[in-house]
C-alpha cells in the first residue's frame, strides 16, 4: 500500500502542475515532437526571411520554387521558420503601400509547391507576419488581412501572436517560440517600420518560453525565439517594458529575426547579457559593437552550484530573400547553436556544410561558455571531437578538416585530418566527426585558430566551408560594426526618437529665439561693422562663434521672415502635420509628431496615437533635413545682404579722386562682391532643400492618398513659399 502511494505522488504532482500551468500555453503547444533520422542530440532548422513576393517582381517567387524546394529536400530540416515580410505590398514606384491579394495567392501557391517538392510535412512550417504583411490592415482578421486567409499558420489554425513547438532528440528539448509583434492597427508605410509588442503579448511570450522550466525530469532545454523585428526596431510596451528583458530572463540561446536585409551589412548580430552593475544612460540608446559590455569574471566562486545563471542571448538578423536570395540553416548540437547562410544568387547548392563544434568565436560564442570551460560543467567529452553536419545531393566521398594557426602572421596548417561519418541507418542528415587533442588549442586569443571543412562528393564536386575562428576556452572575438551596421542595429531607434525630437526642436527654437534676444539686448555688439573692425583683435574661436551668432541675429532683424519661421515651428509642435488615409479604408485622419490619431478596434470611441515611434521617418527628416537647413540658409542670406550693403555703401561713399590703381586681388574681390556669388550659391542650396522637401511630400501624397491642396497645405507649401519670400526680402540692399 505504501509503495502504491509513492507511485501516486508523481501523478498527483503532474496534475497540480497542469492545473497551475499558464493559460497562454495550450496543451498542444506543450506536446513534444520526437525527431527521427537525425544524429543523437542534434536538431536543425531552416530560416527564410523577407521574401517580398511582388506582382512587379515575379522572379522572387520563381527563384523561391527553383532553389528553396530542392534545398529543403536535401537538408530535410526539423522546422522551417519564415520570419516575416511574406509579400511586398508596394506599388511599382514603391510609394503606395497596401495589401495586394494577388501577391498572397502567389505566396500560398509557392509554399504549396515547396511542400510538394521538398516532401516535408506542412506542420513544420511556421510563417510570421512582417510590417509589409499588415500595410493598411485596420485590424487582425478584418478586411485586407490576407495573412489570416493565405498563411500556413492560418491554414493550420495557429491562433494568437505567440506560437511554440518543442523538438526533442537525445534526451534534450529544443523549444522554438515565434513572436508576432506587428501593429494591431496596420498603418501604411512609411509610418509602419517598428514592432509594437504589448504587455499582454510579453506575458504570453514569457509563459511560452518558460513552459518547461517547471518540469520534474530536469531535461536540458535550449530556447530559440524567432520573429520579424530586430530589437533596435522594436518599441516598448505601454508600461515601458522591452522584449529584451524577457529574453534575458529566459536566457535564450538566440533570437532569430529579419527586417533589415543585407544591404546594411552582413554583421547584423548583437550579443546581450545582464550587467551586474546598473547600465549607464547611454546604453539604453546605443552600443558601438556587438559585444560591448561583455565582462564575465572567471573565478572559483563562479563554479559553485549556487552561482547565478548568466542571463544572455544572441540576436541574429539574417539576410533577405528579396535581393540576396539567402537561406539559413541553424543547428543545435548538444546545446551548442551554430548556423550557416546560403546564397542562391549564384545558383543552387549541391553540398551544404555546417560546422557544429567548435563554434565561431565572433558570432556564436556565449559568455557562459567561458565559465563552462573553466568549471568543466559540460565535461571533457563535449570537447573531444570536431563535428559538422553535411548535406549533399550525392554520395559523400570524403570530409576533411583543417585547423590553421594565424599567430605566424599567415595561416599555417596545424591540424589536418579526415572526418568519419556517424553510423546511422537514416539519410536525413549526416554528422561527421574527428577526435582531436582540444587542449592543444587552448589559447588566450579567441581568434588565433581558424577552422575549415572540405567536402567532396561522388561526382567530384568539392565545397569548402567559410573560415571561422574558434576558442575552446569559450572566449569571444570582438567584431566592430561598419557605420551602416551600427546605424541600424547598434542604435535603439525606438528609445531615441523622443530625445532626438526634442533636441531638434530645442535647437530650432534656440536658433530663432536666442538671436532675437541678443539683437535687443546687445544692439551694437553683433553687427557686421563690429565683427569687421574687431576681427584682427579676436582669436579664431571667438571670431567663428561671433560670426555664427551674427548670422542668426541678422535673420532676427528680417522680422517678417523670422515671425513666419517661429509660427511654423509652433505649428509643427501643436497642430496636425498632414491629413490622409493611413489604413485601407475611407476614414480620413491626421498625423502629428505624436503619431496618427485613430480609433482602437473593437473599443468604441477610444482614440489612440498609432505609429509611435514610426512617424519618426517623417518627423525627423523634415526637421533635420528641411527646416533646420532652411533656417541656416535664410540666416546666411540675411547676413549676406547686410555684408553686401556695407560693401556697396563703402564704395559709393568714395569720391572719384579717391580712386587709385587697384591690385589684381582687390579687383577680384570687387568682382566677387558685385556678382554676389555667395547669394547665388545660397539660392542653389535652396533648390537642394526644396528638392529634398518635394521628395518627402511626394512620398506622403502617394502613401496616404491625400490631396495636398486640401489635407496638408501648410506642411507642403510653407517652406517653398517662405524661401521665395525670404529671397525677395533679402534681394535689395
ABEGO torsion letter per residue (X at the ends): XAAAAAAAAAAAAAAAAAAABBAABBAAAABBBBBBGBBBGBBBBBBBBGAGBBAABAAAAAAAAAAAAAAAAAAGBABBBBBEGABAGBBAAGABBBBBAAAAAAAAAAAAAAAAAAGBBAAABBBBBBAAAABGBABBGBBGBAAAAABAAAAAGBBEABBBBBBBBGGBBBBBBBBBABBABBBBOAABABBBBBAAAAAAAAAAAAAAAABAAGBBBBBBBBBABBAAABBBBAAGBBAAAAAAAAGBABBBBBGAEAAAEAABBBBBBBBABBBBAAAAABBABAABGBBBBBBAAAABAABBBBBBBBBBBBBBAAAAGBBBBBBBBGGBBBBBBBBAAAEBBABBBBBAOBBBAAAABBAAAAAAAAAGAAEAAAAABBBBBBBBABBBABBBBBBBBAAAGBBBBABBBBBBBBBBABAABBBBBBBBBAAAABBABAAABBBBBBBBBAAGBBBBBBBBBBBAAGBBBBBBBBAAAAAAAABBAAAAAAAAAAAAAAAAAAAAAAAAAAAAABAAABBAAAAAAAAAABBAAAAAAAAAAAAAAAAAABAAAAAAAAAAAAAAAABBABBBBABBBABBBBBBAAEBBBBBBGAEABBBBBGOAAAAAAAAAAAAAAAAAAAAAAAAAAAAAAAAAAAAAAAAABBAAABBBBBAAAAAAAAAAAAGAAAAAAAAAAAAAAAAAAAAAAAAAAAAGBBAAAAAAAAAAAAAAAAAAAAAAAABX
